[in-house]
Amino acid sequence: MLEISDEKLEIILSMTAFDNAFIRTFFDRNIVEFLLRLILKKPELSVETVTFEHVLDDPVSKGVRLDIRAVDDAGNWMDIEFQINPREVNGRRLRYYHSRMDVQMLERGKQYTELADACVIFICRGDPIGKGKPMYCFQMKDQDNEVLEDGQLTLILNADFPGDWEYKNLMEDLKSADSKDMHYDVLKERMQTVKEKEGEIMEAGHVLEDYLKKQEDKMKSEIVANMLKDKMPEETIVRLAVVSPEFVKQVQATM
């Protein structure tokens, strides 16, 4: 018998690729490779490693957390982001994601020519650019429309585009919570495995609990940070926010 509450089971069964808590459960190396081969039109692409919620950070700059980071057999990086609110996607955010990836890829002492390719893909519930297109492809070009060979590519896909287009079935699959509604066999089979096998459901339950705990800690951190900005005494913060003195000190250290 599953040791998971009916409430959490219902949440898991309703999840899609756009739910952050479900990404680590649904996606694996094979699914990520399938997705990238299809979107990038590279049927021979070979993904070597995949990491989830991959943090790119340093002590002095704003950090970035990549939903899915994939590295192929040539060392090129690909980032896949699932974005529910398209208003949070803009050119400067995309620029920053690329910059953080570049810094991580090129080690000290290496030549600029050794910098690997980097691709950032945002799959959005809506159109962040606002031109009514299902997909946008951005590359650096000159006044003669010649592409600068800098190895940088940015793609934005509108999963809610109403018309027929090349990736409509793929977008519908990524928005689907039920394998019966999916078109691609590889995605259908993965969804069946994740949501119909007891072991996979249990693992999804653990991931969900971890995600909810992180969300709770994030919310408490924001509350504590605001209290610290208002110069409230530590003992008052501990009492009102229901946190430990150590938690307050951790938040203070990040400010």
N, C-alpha and C positions, 0 to 999 in steps of 0.2 A: 504494500500500500504506500502511496506517495506521502511523504512527510512534508506536505506543503499545504497551506491554507487554500480554501476555495477562492478567496479573494485574489490571492497572488496568482493562482492558476488561471483565473479569468483574465488577469492583466497580461500574462504571458501569451495566452492564446489569441489575444487581440493585437499583439505587437507586430510591427512591420520593420523594414530596414531603416525607417526614419526615426525609430525609437532608440535613443542612445543606449539604453540598458540592454537592447536586443542585438546590437551590432556584434559584440564579441561572441554571442551565442550562434547567430545565424551564419556569419561569414567565417570562412576558413581559407586556407591558401588556394584551394581549387576554385572556390566561388569568386574570390578576388581576381584570380587569374582569368577566369571566364569573363568577368565584367570588364576588365581592362582590355582583353583581346578584342572584345566586341566594340567597345566605345572608341578605342584608339585605332581600330582596324589593323591590328597586328596579330594575326592568327598564330604566329610562331613565338610570341612573347612568352618568356619563361620567368615566372615569379619565384625568387629564391627565398625571401623572407617576408613575413607580414607581421606587423605589430599594431595593436589597438590602443587608442588614447595615448599616442606617442607624444611625449612632452619635449618641446624644443625650448630650452630655457637657459638663462645665464643670470648672474647676480645683478646686472645693471639694466637689462632690457625687459620689455614686456614678453611674457612667455606665450607660447602657442601650443595647443593640444590638437594633434591631428587625429581625426576619427579612425582612419585606416591608412597606415603607411606601408607601401609595398616597395620592395627593391628587387629589380630584375637581375639576370645573370651578368649584365654588363655594369652593374652598380648604379644604374639610374633610379631615381626616386620618383614615386608616384603617390600622391595624396588624394584620397577620396573622402569628400565631406558630404554629409546628408543634412540639409538645412530646411527646417520647417518654415521659418520666417524669412522670406526672401529679402526683406528690408535690411537684414543684417549682413547682406552680401554687397560689397562695393569694391571699387578698384583699388583703394588704398589697403583694404584688408587683404586682397589677393596679392598685392605687391609685397606686403609684410610676410605673408606665408612663404612666398618664394625666397625672400631674403633670409628668413630663418633657416630654411632648408639648405640654401647655398652655404651658409656659415658652417652648418653641421657636416656638409659633404666634403669640403675642401680642407684638408689637414695642413697644419703649419709646415712650411717648407715646400709645399707642392706648387706646381705651375698652374696658372689660370686655365691653360689648355687641358688640364687634367680634371677640370670640374665636370661632373657627370650631368646628364640631362635631368630636368625637373619638370614634372607635370602636376598641376593642381586641378582637380575636377570637383566642382560643386554641383550636386544634384539637388535641386530646390523644389519645394512645393509652391511654385509660382515663378513669375518672371522678374528677376531683380533688375534687369537692364531696361525693361519696359518698352521694347520695340516689337513685341508680339511674336517673337521667334521661338521655336522650340529649343534651339541650341545656339550658343555663341562660342566662337573660337578666337582667342586673342594671342597674337604673336607680335614681336617688335618688327616694324617695317620702316623702310625709308620713303622718301617722297616719290620714288618710282615704283612703290609697292613691292620692293625686294625685301625678302625676309632676312633679318639679322640672325646669323647662325649662332645664337647664344644658348641654344638647347633648352629654352624656356617655352612652355606651352600652358595655357589656361583655358579650360573648358567649363562652360556653365550650361547645364541642362535643366529645362523646365519640365518637371515630371507631371505637371497639370495642364500641359498644352492640350487644348481640346480637339485639335484636328489630327488627321493621320500623318504620321511621319516615321522615319526610319527606326526610332527607338521607342515607339509607342507601347509595344508589347512588353519591352523591358521595363519601362517606367511603371506600367500597370502591375507587373510582377513585384517590383520593389515596394509598391504601395499596398500590396495584398497581404492580408493576415492569414489567408486560407490557401493551402496548396491546390485545392480544387479549382481556384480561380486563376492559376498561373499558367503561362504559355510555355516557358522554357523548361525542359525536363530536368536539367541540372538544378534549377532553382526550386522546382516543384518537389523533387526528391529530397533536397536539403531541408525544405520546410516540413515535409512529412517526418523526416528523421528527428528534427528538433522538437516538434510539437506533438508527436505521437508515440515516441519511445520514452519510457519511464526515466531512464538514466539521463537522457538529454533534457527532459523537463526539470529534473532535479537540479542539474547543472545550471539551467536557465534561472531557476529559483534562487540559487546562490548568487548568481550574477545580479539579479534584480535586487536582492537584499543589499549587496555591496553598493549598487548604484544609489539606492534610496538612502543609505547611510552617508554616502558622499554628498548627496544633495542636501541632506539635513545639516551636515557639517559646514557646507558652503553657505547655507542660509544663516547659521549661527555665527560663522566668521564675519559675514557682512554686518550682522547686528552688533557684534562685539567691536568691530572696526569703527562703526558709527559712534558707539558709546565712547570709545577711546578718543575719537576726534572731538567729542564734546567734553573731554577731560573729566569723565566720570571716574570716581575711585574704583580700584580693582575689586574691592569687596562688594560694592554695589553692582558691578557688572556680573560678577559670579552669581549673585543672588537673583538678579532680574533675568539674565540670559540662561540661567541653569547650566552653567559650564564650570569647569575646574579652573583654578588659578593658572595651571600649566597651559590650558587652552588659551587663556587670555594672553599669556606671555608669547605663545606661538604666533598668535595673530599680530601682536605688537611688533614682533621681529620681522614680519613681512611688510610692514607699512613703511 
